[in-house]
Amino acid sequence: MAGQACMLIYNLAGKQPKEKAAIIRKLYGYEDRSNMGRYRYEREGICSKIRHIKPADNTIICPEHESRKIENFFKSHSINYTKWKILLDEAL
């Protein structure tokens, strides 16, 4: 089943390392540990809530109707990105 998707390629050049890490955490989520690793918590990011493929660094492929959430995130954090509409052989 083929489907329409968007490939978003973003660029974090010019951002401080601390800011880059915060953006990546908000985008993909992360694992938080407390009490010297005794407890683990999965913190969700934007991509945790949508179906996506991450074929390379700085590249996200997601369904076209869900790309708006990621685009809004990029705009709110002043991240330069390029959007390509693509067709997939298989549905996400």
C-alpha positions in Angstrom: 0.0 0.0 0.0 1.6 3.2 -1.2 1.3 6.5 0.7 2.2 10.1 0.4 4.8 11.3 2.9 7.1 14.2 3.6 10.8 14.2 4.0 12.0 16.9 6.3 15.7 17.7 6.3 16.7 20.1 9.0 19.9 22.0 9.8 21.1 22.8 13.4 24.2 24.7 12.3 24.8 27.8 14.3 23.2 26.5 17.4 25.1 26.0 20.6 25.7 22.3 21.6 23.5 22.7 24.7 20.7 24.1 22.5 21.2 21.3 19.9 20.8 18.6 22.6 17.6 20.2 24.0 16.1 20.3 20.5 17.0 16.7 19.8 15.5 15.6 23.1 12.2 17.6 22.4 12.1 16.1 18.9 12.9 12.4 19.5 12.4 12.0 23.3 15.0 10.5 25.7 15.4 8.1 28.6 15.7 9.7 32.0 17.2 7.9 35.0 17.1 8.7 38.7 18.3 7.3 41.9 21.6 6.2 40.3 19.9 4.4 37.5 17.5 2.5 39.6 14.4 4.1 37.9 14.0 4.7 34.2 11.5 7.0 32.6 10.8 7.3 28.9 10.3 11.0 28.1 8.3 11.4 24.8 9.2 13.8 22.0 7.2 15.0 19.1 8.3 12.1 16.9 7.4 9.6 19.6 3.7 10.4 19.0 3.7 10.1 15.2 4.8 7.4 12.8 8.1 8.3 11.2 11.3 6.9 9.7 14.7 8.4 10.4 16.9 7.3 7.4 19.8 9.6 8.3 20.9 12.3 10.7 18.9 15.5 10.3 16.2 13.7 8.2 12.7 12.6 9.1 10.1 10.9 6.9 6.6 11.1 8.1 3.0 11.0 6.7 2.1 14.2 5.0 -0.8 14.9 7.3 1.4 14.7 10.4 4.3 16.8 9.0 2.7 20.0 10.2 3.5 19.2 13.9 7.2 18.9 13.1 7.2 22.0 10.9 5.6 24.0 13.7 8.3 22.8 16.0 11.0 23.8 13.6 9.5 27.3 13.1 9.1 27.8 16.9 12.8 27.0 17.4 14.1 28.9 14.3 15.4 25.8 12.7 16.1 25.9 9.0 14.5 23.0 7.1 13.6 21.7 3.6 10.4 19.8 2.9 10.1 17.3 0.1 6.8 15.5 -0.8 7.6 11.9 -1.6 5.7 8.7 -2.4 6.5 5.6 -0.4 6.2 2.0 -1.7 4.8 0.9 1.7 2.6 2.9 4.1 4.2 4.2 7.3 
